Amino acid sequence: MTTNRGRQPLLLALSLAAAVVAGVALTGGAVAPAAAAGLGWGDCDPALKPLPGQRCALLSVPLDYARPDGPQIELAVSRLPSARPEARRGTLMVIPGGPGSSGVQRLAQKGAALSAEMDGAYDLVAFDPRGVGGSAKARCGLDDADRWMVTLRSWPGADGRIDDNVARSRRIAEACARNGGAMLRSLTTANQVRDLDRLRQALGERELSAWSVSYGTYVAAAYAEKFPGRTDRWVLDSSNDPDPKRVARGWLEGMAQGVDDRFPDFAAWAAHPDRADDGLRLAERADDVRPLVLDLAARLDREPRASATPGVPLTGAMLLQALQQALYSDASFPAFARLVTEALDPAGEPVLPRELAGAMPDDVAAITVGVICNDVDWPRSSARTFERTVAADRERHPLTAGLPVNVTPCAYWKGGAVEKPVRVTDRGPSNILMIQNLRDPSTPYANGLRMRAALGERARLVSVDHGGHGVYLGNGNACGDRAVTRFLTEGTRPAEDVLCR
């Protein structure tokens, strides 16, 4: 079936949606490259390590869309043009996670593999959301001590106390209110959606296709809700619960179950006899790895160990934060096992992951808290209520030690939500493909199913029997990769939800 993309009358559009539901391939003729009249493409910063042919530009957007002719800000944009113009069918947006990840950087990292899969079907385009990378920044003016990952994230004290977390959360919220101004308040999912559509216009495209990952799936779902007629083939990779009453609060809480789901993969790896060959076998039985890690974290909280980073000791919270990061990918297992073995060795010198060895830049800290606090109102609970909730969660999920339910700066955020959060619904074209690992430490499978339920017949879900965060072109599962590639290049989705083993 061929289409005049973007110009079909309503009845034909409905027929196309029905064809996708049935698993029929939708093929389009070659489409001329977008004029991108609003963008001046040039060389990318060499520090980005751009791919051959990758170009960069700046896009001007309103700081406040309620005042479109008011102050403007610039967003960094990058494009990797199709190498086969005769096969080109449109633009594929690469929407990063976060909040706070760089789309331009992700394109540089994934562009070669993605281009090979797409075989010229798309120009690949990404942008740095406001507050990120080469785009306009916000700053809160936070003290160095409040910009460490294990302080900006509210890890409870060694005994579970949260007094320091409460004081720090108040301090961060007050500093952001004092110093962040209109730029900080503009850091919202709703504005990222508007910026994405402004980019679509600048590219000269009637519709966009997309590959979104993690938090980017919420951005993509919100875009599909606000601009359903401007979406072509829409991929949500590693989705979370879109509940508009909770948004990021629910995402954070879900990490406790996500880590529990994923840890057995690491335990099996760390107890495998092959690990003895490289000195990384932590136990003879997989069941013994979890108590070993938890016992070590408790000891490090009582008596932190000197690390290879001068003046930065390894604490139990740091160890558990390093574990969270390691569970994102099997490729990170060796580094975490090495951290554990060094910490267990009285003569060892643990090497901290780079993310834990120093404070975040102030603008990175601002985007980290800005979006999640601006998107939805958080409960204004008492410190005592948080204490009880943290204590209960530490019992249920010791690997995350109460972090996912602890107090954050959002509890004291000045002004609350900027606008009402979007409600993702099943109203719109049936052109969405979801893909989700069964054991994801960050966007747990149960939360992905809530996105699937919200989208209804608009979506199909490919579940992958694998652990880690991020599926497509990320974990080597040929079945999952094939499903996404076929959908993006041919328009064919599974007729019903499927499981890739």
SENUVEX-951260 format. One line per field, with one value per residue (C-alpha): residue in three letters; residue number from 1; x, y, z. Coordinates in pm, 1 decimal. Example, Ala and Ser with C-alpha at 12.3 -4.5 7.8 and 13.67 -1.06 7.14 Angstrom:
<sites>
code = (ALA SER)
pos = (1 2)
px = (1230.0 1367.0)
py = (-450.0 -106.0)
pz = (780.0 714.0)
</sites>
This chain:
<sites>
code = (MET THR THR ASN ARG GLY ARG GLN PRO LEU LEU LEU ALA LEU SER LEU ALA ALA ALA VAL VAL ALA GLY VAL ALA LEU THR GLY GLY ALA VAL ALA PRO ALA ALA ALA ALA GLY LEU GLY TRP GLY ASP CYS ASP PRO ALA LEU LYS PRO LEU PRO GLY GLN ARG CYS ALA LEU LEU SER VAL PRO LEU ASP TYR ALA ARG PRO ASP GLY PRO GLN ILE GLU LEU ALA VAL SER ARG LEU PRO SER ALA ARG PRO GLU ALA ARG ARG GLY THR LEU MET VAL ILE PRO GLY GLY PRO GLY SER SER GLY VAL GLN ARG LEU ALA GLN LYS GLY ALA ALA LEU SER ALA GLU MET ASP GLY ALA TYR ASP LEU VAL ALA PHE ASP PRO ARG GLY VAL GLY GLY SER ALA LYS ALA ARG CYS GLY LEU ASP ASP ALA ASP ARG TRP MET VAL THR LEU ARG SER TRP PRO GLY ALA ASP GLY ARG ILE ASP ASP ASN VAL ALA ARG SER ARG ARG ILE ALA GLU ALA CYS ALA ARG ASN GLY GLY ALA MET LEU ARG SER LEU THR THR ALA ASN GLN VAL ARG ASP LEU ASP ARG LEU ARG GLN ALA LEU GLY GLU ARG GLU LEU SER ALA TRP SER VAL SER TYR GLY THR TYR VAL ALA ALA ALA TYR ALA GLU LYS PHE PRO GLY ARG THR ASP ARG TRP VAL LEU ASP SER SER ASN ASP PRO ASP PRO LYS ARG VAL ALA ARG GLY TRP LEU GLU GLY MET ALA GLN GLY VAL ASP ASP ARG PHE PRO ASP PHE ALA ALA TRP ALA ALA HIS PRO ASP ARG ALA ASP ASP GLY LEU ARG LEU ALA GLU ARG ALA ASP ASP VAL ARG PRO LEU VAL LEU ASP LEU ALA ALA ARG LEU ASP ARG GLU PRO ARG ALA SER ALA THR PRO GLY VAL PRO LEU THR GLY ALA MET LEU LEU GLN ALA LEU GLN GLN ALA LEU TYR SER ASP ALA SER PHE PRO ALA PHE ALA ARG LEU VAL THR GLU ALA LEU ASP PRO ALA GLY GLU PRO VAL LEU PRO ARG GLU LEU ALA GLY ALA MET PRO ASP ASP VAL ALA ALA ILE THR VAL GLY VAL ILE CYS ASN ASP VAL ASP TRP PRO ARG SER SER ALA ARG THR PHE GLU ARG THR VAL ALA ALA ASP ARG GLU ARG HIS PRO LEU THR ALA GLY LEU PRO VAL ASN VAL THR PRO CYS ALA TYR TRP LYS GLY GLY ALA VAL GLU LYS PRO VAL ARG VAL THR ASP ARG GLY PRO SER ASN ILE LEU MET ILE GLN ASN LEU ARG ASP PRO SER THR PRO TYR ALA ASN GLY LEU ARG MET ARG ALA ALA LEU GLY GLU ARG ALA ARG LEU VAL SER VAL ASP HIS GLY GLY HIS GLY VAL TYR LEU GLY ASN GLY ASN ALA CYS GLY ASP ARG ALA VAL THR ARG PHE LEU THR GLU GLY THR ARG PRO ALA GLU ASP VAL LEU CYS ARG)
pos = (1 2 3 4 5 6 7 8 9 10 11 12 13 14 15 16 17 18 19 20 21 22 23 24 25 26 27 28 29 30 31 32 33 34 35 36 37 38 39 40 41 42 43 44 45 46 47 48 49 50 51 52 53 54 55 56 57 58 59 60 61 62 63 64 65 66 67 68 69 70 71 72 73 74 75 76 77 78 79 80 81 82 83 84 85 86 87 88 89 90 91 92 93 94 95 96 97 98 99 100 101 102 103 104 105 106 107 108 109 110 111 112 113 114 115 116 117 118 119 120 121 122 123 124 125 126 127 128 129 130 131 132 133 134 135 136 137 138 139 140 141 142 143 144 145 146 147 148 149 150 151 152 153 154 155 156 157 158 159 160 161 162 163 164 165 166 167 168 169 170 171 172 173 174 175 176 177 178 179 180 181 182 183 184 185 186 187 188 189 190 191 192 193 194 195 196 197 198 199 200 201 202 203 204 205 206 207 208 209 210 211 212 213 214 215 216 217 218 219 220 221 222 223 224 225 226 227 228 229 230 231 232 233 234 235 236 237 238 239 240 241 242 243 244 245 246 247 248 249 250 251 252 253 254 255 256 257 258 259 260 261 262 263 264 265 266 267 268 269 270 271 272 273 274 275 276 277 278 279 280 281 282 283 284 285 286 287 288 289 290 291 292 293 294 295 296 297 298 299 300 301 302 303 304 305 306 307 308 309 310 311 312 313 314 315 316 317 318 319 320 321 322 323 324 325 326 327 328 329 330 331 332 333 334 335 336 337 338 339 340 341 342 343 344 345 346 347 348 349 350 351 352 353 354 355 356 357 358 359 360 361 362 363 364 365 366 367 368 369 370 371 372 373 374 375 376 377 378 379 380 381 382 383 384 385 386 387 388 389 390 391 392 393 394 395 396 397 398 399 400 401 402 403 404 405 406 407 408 409 410 411 412 413 414 415 416 417 418 419 420 421 422 423 424 425 426 427 428 429 430 431 432 433 434 435 436 437 438 439 440 441 442 443 444 445 446 447 448 449 450 451 452 453 454 455 456 457 458 459 460 461 462 463 464 465 466 467 468 469 470 471 472 473 474 475 476 477 478 479 480 481 482 483 484 485 486 487 488 489 490 491 492 493 494 495 496 497 498 499 500 501)
px = (0.0 137.9 49.7 65.3 211.8 65.2 -207.9 -448.5 -815.1 -964.0 -1111.8 -784.2 -597.6 -828.7 -773.4 -397.8 -427.9 -632.2 -372.3 -96.9 -302.1 -330.5 46.2 29.4 342.3 299.3 544.4 596.6 760.9 1088.6 1046.4 1269.4 1508.1 1364.4 1464.0 1538.8 1489.8 1505.1 1840.5 2190.5 2386.2 2759.3 3041.2 2988.8 3220.3 3508.3 3471.6 3142.3 3336.7 3080.7 3025.8 3125.0 2853.4 2701.8 2609.1 2504.8 2289.9 2107.4 1729.5 1567.4 1257.9 1057.4 1167.4 796.6 547.4 279.0 487.8 601.9 741.7 921.0 1274.8 1416.4 1667.3 1878.8 1880.1 2161.4 2045.7 2228.3 2148.8 2293.5 2147.3 2036.0 2315.9 2059.1 1830.9 1634.2 1530.8 1455.7 1102.3 1136.9 1306.7 1362.8 1397.9 1630.2 1476.6 1710.3 1636.0 1706.0 1570.6 1907.2 2052.4 2193.2 2023.7 2313.8 2557.0 2330.6 2313.6 2693.8 2705.0 2424.1 2407.5 2633.7 2446.0 2108.8 2202.7 2304.3 1967.8 1766.4 1956.2 1885.3 1517.3 1561.6 1760.4 1850.8 1796.3 1834.9 1849.6 1968.5 1661.2 1663.9 1901.3 2120.3 2452.7 2485.1 2141.4 2053.2 2126.2 1966.4 2157.8 2059.4 2383.9 2414.8 2702.7 2949.3 2840.1 2482.2 2583.8 2724.9 2516.6 2473.6 2360.9 2147.8 1984.4 1845.8 2030.5 1938.4 2207.9 2382.9 2115.9 1827.9 1792.6 1683.9 1756.4 2035.8 1813.1 1537.8 1776.5 1947.1 1618.8 1500.6 1833.6 1832.0 1471.0 1542.6 1859.7 1680.9 1394.6 1641.5 1875.1 1695.5 1456.0 1242.7 1495.5 1470.4 1090.0 1089.0 1243.5 933.4 827.0 553.2 812.7 1029.8 724.1 669.6 1038.6 1023.1 735.2 916.7 1208.0 970.6 857.7 1216.6 1299.0 1007.9 846.0 469.6 529.0 810.3 909.1 1086.2 1300.2 1265.2 1437.3 1359.8 1233.3 1227.5 934.8 727.1 822.6 730.0 399.0 316.4 397.7 175.8 -102.5 -68.6 13.4 -120.7 -149.3 219.8 348.2 447.7 623.2 670.8 897.9 895.1 1198.0 1195.5 881.4 763.1 426.4 269.9 30.5 -23.1 -78.1 269.5 494.3 859.2 763.9 624.7 929.8 1162.2 961.5 959.3 1337.6 1324.7 1139.9 1345.3 1672.6 1526.2 1413.1 1754.2 1997.1 1968.8 2126.4 2432.1 2436.8 2438.2 2718.1 2925.3 2896.1 2977.6 3295.7 3433.4 3466.2 3739.8 3965.4 3957.1 3941.0 3585.2 3394.7 3219.4 3065.1 3029.0 2648.5 2436.0 2221.4 2523.6 2601.1 2315.8 2398.1 2765.8 2691.1 2446.9 2688.8 2967.3 2742.6 2651.1 3018.6 3112.8 2838.6 2979.6 3343.2 3396.8 3704.1 3963.2 3934.5 4164.7 4011.7 4190.3 3955.5 3655.1 3587.6 3375.4 3054.9 2772.7 2547.4 2815.8 2842.5 2467.3 2457.4 2738.9 2532.2 2232.1 2446.5 2606.0 2268.9 2189.6 2410.0 2580.9 2891.3 2914.9 2915.6 3295.8 3359.8 3117.2 3252.6 3601.3 3482.2 3342.9 3658.3 3878.5 3654.5 3667.1 4046.6 4204.1 4494.2 4272.4 4221.5 3866.2 3836.6 3514.3 3300.8 3358.9 3005.0 3071.7 3419.1 3316.3 3032.4 2798.6 2824.0 2560.9 2368.1 2348.9 2216.0 1957.1 1817.1 1825.9 1581.5 1415.0 1206.1 1084.9 986.4 828.4 621.0 389.2 303.0 481.2 335.3 419.8 455.8 609.5 960.7 809.8 594.6 899.9 1088.4 819.6 797.6 1175.3 1200.8 937.8 1097.1 1442.0 1292.2 1123.8 1402.5 1740.0 1935.8 1799.3 1797.0 1493.7 1624.0 1328.0 1070.7 1284.0 1227.0 1349.9 1375.9 1039.7 869.9 970.1 966.8 853.2 546.3 479.2 393.9 423.7 119.9 -109.3 66.3 -45.5 -267.6 -159.5 -465.9 -568.5 -705.6 -498.2 -345.1 -232.2 129.7 326.8 563.6 683.0 981.8 1073.0 1319.4 1162.3 1426.8 1494.6 1646.7 1523.9 1195.8 1066.3 853.5 544.5 563.8 609.3 285.8 109.5 221.5 101.2 -240.3 -269.9 -203.7 -446.8 -492.5 -255.5 40.0 192.0 448.2 758.1 877.2 1238.4 1357.5 1667.8 1800.3 1922.2 1798.5 1742.9 1664.1 1699.7 2060.7 2155.3 2154.6 2211.4 1864.5 1814.3 1439.3 1380.3 1611.9 1447.4 1099.5 1195.9 1393.3 1112.5 857.5 1065.7 1173.9 869.5 586.4 510.8 423.4 336.0 -38.9 -41.3 200.9 493.6 775.6 1134.2 1325.3)
py = (0.0 341.1 669.3 1038.9 1096.9 1398.8 1462.9 1172.1 1246.3 1128.4 800.0 699.1 786.4 556.3 280.4 314.7 287.8 -30.0 -173.4 -119.4 -296.7 -596.4 -601.5 -479.4 -306.2 63.1 175.2 527.3 653.3 844.7 1181.9 1475.5 1577.2 1841.2 2195.9 2277.2 2641.7 2758.8 2596.7 2690.0 2365.5 2372.2 2168.6 2012.9 2075.5 1825.6 1749.2 1580.2 1327.5 1364.9 1096.9 1155.1 1369.9 1473.3 1842.1 2078.5 2391.5 2611.9 2639.2 2949.5 2887.8 3102.6 3095.8 3110.2 2982.8 3199.4 3490.7 3362.5 3702.4 3745.6 3636.2 3353.1 3082.5 2855.4 2477.9 2265.1 2044.2 1777.5 1584.5 1282.9 1292.1 981.8 835.1 717.2 1010.4 792.8 567.9 851.1 859.2 1124.9 1229.9 1005.0 1194.1 1041.0 1144.1 1092.2 999.6 1181.8 1433.1 1579.1 1360.2 1506.7 1411.4 1549.3 1327.6 1024.2 1073.1 1076.2 755.7 560.3 721.7 475.9 168.0 333.1 445.7 91.6 -40.7 229.7 188.2 541.0 553.0 860.4 1165.4 1113.5 1422.5 1497.4 1801.9 1890.3 1976.0 2316.8 2307.6 2035.1 2018.9 2286.4 2437.8 2729.8 2647.4 2713.3 2737.1 2711.6 2829.9 2519.5 2458.9 2189.9 1959.3 1962.6 1864.3 1518.5 1238.7 1075.0 1400.9 1539.8 1196.4 1154.1 854.1 821.0 821.6 506.7 445.4 539.2 891.3 1158.0 1479.4 1573.0 1492.1 1721.6 2010.2 1964.7 1940.3 2267.3 2432.1 2319.3 2429.0 2770.5 2819.9 2721.3 2961.7 3238.8 3189.7 2987.0 3248.5 3203.8 2971.5 2715.2 2733.7 2668.8 2323.2 2107.4 1808.8 2024.4 2270.0 1988.1 1871.2 2222.5 2255.0 1925.4 2049.5 2377.5 2166.9 1969.8 2296.1 2416.1 2087.6 2137.5 1805.7 1742.4 1436.4 1289.8 937.3 880.3 645.8 751.2 597.7 604.7 951.2 1026.6 782.8 1010.8 1306.1 1101.4 987.6 1346.1 1463.2 1191.0 1305.4 1674.9 1635.4 1292.6 1388.9 1480.7 1136.0 875.7 569.2 608.9 386.0 392.6 206.1 141.9 322.4 419.4 478.6 795.7 849.5 1229.9 1247.3 1114.0 1136.8 1139.1 1060.3 729.4 669.8 718.8 487.0 220.1 195.4 -5.3 -289.5 -244.0 -301.2 -607.2 -744.4 -695.1 -788.3 -1168.3 -1124.3 -967.3 -1226.2 -1512.8 -1345.4 -1272.0 -1632.6 -1798.7 -2012.7 -1813.6 -1511.2 -1692.1 -1656.8 -1276.3 -1247.6 -1111.4 -1406.9 -1269.0 -1593.9 -1959.1 -1935.6 -1663.0 -1650.4 -1536.5 -1228.8 -1012.3 -1051.3 -993.3 -661.0 -548.7 -638.1 -447.5 -140.7 -145.8 -165.0 117.6 334.8 274.4 306.6 461.0 340.5 561.9 547.4 618.4 967.2 1181.8 1317.1 1114.5 805.0 513.2 495.7 245.1 488.9 528.9 152.7 111.7 404.4 239.3 -79.9 102.1 233.4 -107.1 -277.8 -69.2 -292.5 -631.1 -455.7 -267.3 -581.2 -624.3 -269.1 -304.9 -647.2 -496.4 -214.1 -472.9 -687.0 -382.1 -266.0 -612.3 -624.1 -448.7 -348.6 -249.2 99.9 119.7 315.8 517.3 542.1 878.2 994.5 947.2 1098.8 1464.1 1715.4 1767.2 2100.1 2343.1 2344.4 1962.7 1969.4 2228.9 2018.2 1707.6 1858.5 2121.5 1905.1 1658.1 1935.2 2160.5 1884.4 1789.8 1889.6 1670.9 1594.8 1845.9 1569.0 1615.3 1494.3 1234.4 1094.7 1064.9 890.8 624.2 571.8 542.2 295.4 69.5 83.8 1.5 -317.2 -416.4 -311.0 -295.3 -266.4 87.1 166.4 396.1 634.0 593.6 720.3 973.0 1347.1 1549.3 1922.1 1887.8 1866.7 2230.4 2354.4 2714.8 2754.9 2382.4 2248.4 2496.0 2350.0 2049.5 1724.5 1547.6 1240.6 975.8 813.6 560.1 832.6 875.2 680.0 323.7 385.3 319.1 29.6 -22.6 -237.4 -324.0 -547.4 -780.1 -686.1 -314.3 -144.4 203.1 159.9 -167.6 -390.2 -342.8 32.7 -21.3 -219.5 87.4 289.9 3.6 8.0 385.7 369.5 82.1 -1.7 276.1 53.4 -291.4 -414.4 -622.2 -765.4 -886.2 -1152.9 -960.2 -735.4 -377.8 -35.5 38.4 -233.6 -140.8 -164.0 -200.5 -560.9 -772.4 -930.0 -995.6 -1054.5 -717.3 -528.3 -686.4 -585.4 -219.6 -202.4 -361.6 -121.9 187.6 82.7 -111.8 8.4 -346.0 -408.4 -737.6 -797.7 -843.6 -806.5 -1048.2 -1183.4 -1214.1 -1480.3)
pz = (0.0 -92.2 69.6 2.6 347.5 526.5 264.4 305.1 379.3 707.6 581.0 418.2 737.1 933.1 679.5 716.8 1095.8 1056.2 820.4 1074.5 1342.5 1111.3 1056.2 695.2 561.7 486.8 221.7 102.4 -210.5 -194.3 -27.5 -111.0 170.6 400.4 318.1 684.8 594.1 952.5 1025.9 919.5 913.2 979.5 1124.7 1466.2 1759.9 1727.4 2097.8 2009.5 1798.0 1519.1 1261.2 898.0 743.7 1076.6 1079.9 1357.7 1387.6 1636.3 1657.4 1804.6 2021.0 2263.8 2623.7 2708.8 2450.4 2609.5 2478.4 2137.2 2037.3 2369.6 2461.6 2250.9 2341.9 2122.5 2113.0 1971.3 1681.3 1482.3 1166.1 990.6 638.0 454.7 247.2 -9.8 -99.5 -341.8 -49.9 193.1 337.1 606.5 930.1 1229.7 1557.8 1816.2 2150.3 2448.3 2807.9 3128.4 3201.3 3115.4 2839.0 2518.6 2194.2 1989.5 2178.1 2148.0 1771.2 1756.2 1963.1 1795.6 1452.6 1270.3 1392.7 1337.7 985.8 896.7 1017.2 837.1 507.4 392.0 488.2 706.0 789.2 1155.4 1369.5 1739.8 1963.4 2310.0 2518.2 2682.6 2977.2 2823.6 2637.9 2370.4 2438.2 2664.3 3028.5 3364.5 3689.9 4054.5 4212.6 4431.8 4668.4 4559.8 4840.5 4709.3 4355.6 4417.8 4270.8 4611.3 4771.2 4488.9 4491.9 4841.7 4981.2 5349.7 5616.5 5731.9 5997.2 5767.0 5905.3 5657.8 5850.3 5610.8 5310.9 5439.0 5502.0 5166.4 4975.9 5129.6 5051.8 4687.2 4631.4 4781.2 4574.7 4253.2 4330.1 4405.7 4109.4 3842.1 3707.3 3396.8 3234.2 3512.0 3516.0 3140.3 3189.2 3139.8 2933.8 2781.0 2650.0 2515.3 2321.2 2186.0 2100.5 1914.0 1703.9 1636.6 1510.4 1287.4 1130.4 1081.4 907.4 668.2 762.4 780.3 1002.6 1207.1 1297.0 1627.7 1833.6 2196.2 2498.4 2873.1 2980.1 2607.3 2574.2 2796.9 2576.1 2267.8 2420.0 2518.7 2163.5 2016.0 2249.0 2161.6 1789.5 1684.9 1317.9 1302.4 1398.8 1143.4 1291.6 1664.9 1879.2 2261.3 2398.7 2777.4 2888.8 3234.2 3397.9 3246.2 3542.8 3531.7 3907.5 3980.7 3672.0 3791.4 4151.1 4029.1 3809.9 4104.2 4329.7 4060.4 4063.4 4387.2 4215.2 3897.8 4084.0 4257.0 3919.4 3762.4 4042.3 3990.7 3645.8 3806.5 4086.3 3836.9 3642.9 3955.4 4081.3 3749.8 3756.1 3461.3 3690.9 3884.1 3580.7 3597.0 3975.5 3976.9 4119.8 4428.1 4555.0 4463.7 4464.5 4308.3 4622.7 4823.2 4611.6 4739.8 5112.7 5034.2 4860.4 5129.8 5411.2 5237.0 5190.6 5560.8 5660.5 5423.8 5570.2 5917.6 5810.0 5462.2 5272.6 5112.5 4733.9 4442.6 4426.6 4689.0 4953.2 4830.0 5041.5 4925.4 5130.1 5132.6 4945.7 4679.8 4644.3 4597.3 4353.1 4155.6 4156.7 4009.9 3727.0 3665.5 3632.3 3322.1 3106.5 3130.6 2999.2 3331.0 3548.5 3551.7 3673.2 3963.5 4059.2 4057.8 4284.5 4528.0 4528.8 4586.2 4872.0 5031.0 5009.8 5311.8 5088.1 4794.6 4656.1 4513.1 4190.5 4191.1 3877.1 3711.6 3794.2 4166.6 4182.0 4168.6 4185.1 3889.7 3707.1 3832.9 3504.6 3506.6 3861.8 3757.4 3472.3 3693.3 3942.3 3722.8 3491.2 3752.0 3993.6 3729.5 3566.8 3854.8 4210.9 4466.4 4812.0 5084.3 5342.2 5684.5 5757.8 5989.6 5708.2 5483.0 5764.0 5800.0 5424.7 5389.2 5677.2 5522.9 5177.8 5320.6 5462.2 5136.7 4900.2 5078.5 4752.6 4710.3 5084.7 5080.3 4812.1 4573.3 4824.9 5011.5 5025.2 4723.4 4647.0 4471.1 4812.4 4870.4 4509.7 4476.7 4256.7 4208.9 3865.0 3578.0 3401.4 3417.4 3315.7 2998.8 3022.7 2771.9 2612.0 2348.6 2120.4 1804.6 1516.7 1576.5 1483.2 1804.1 1872.7 2230.1 2323.4 2682.2 2868.2 3124.5 3383.7 3362.1 3669.9 3577.9 3390.3 3532.9 3316.0 3534.8 3473.3 3100.8 3101.6 3242.9 2940.6 2720.4 2890.7 2855.9 2480.4 2415.8 2047.9 1945.5 2035.7 2014.8 2269.3 2202.8 2535.6 2548.6 2792.4 2886.9 3160.7 3141.6 3042.3 2673.2 2422.3 2053.8 1934.1 2299.7 2417.2 2107.4 2101.2 1730.0 1765.3 1932.6 1698.3 1394.9 1512.4 1552.0 1227.7 1030.1 1174.9 1101.9 753.3 628.5 852.2 969.3 1334.1 1503.1 1480.5 1859.4 2152.0 2131.9 2351.4 2227.9 2420.1)
</sites>
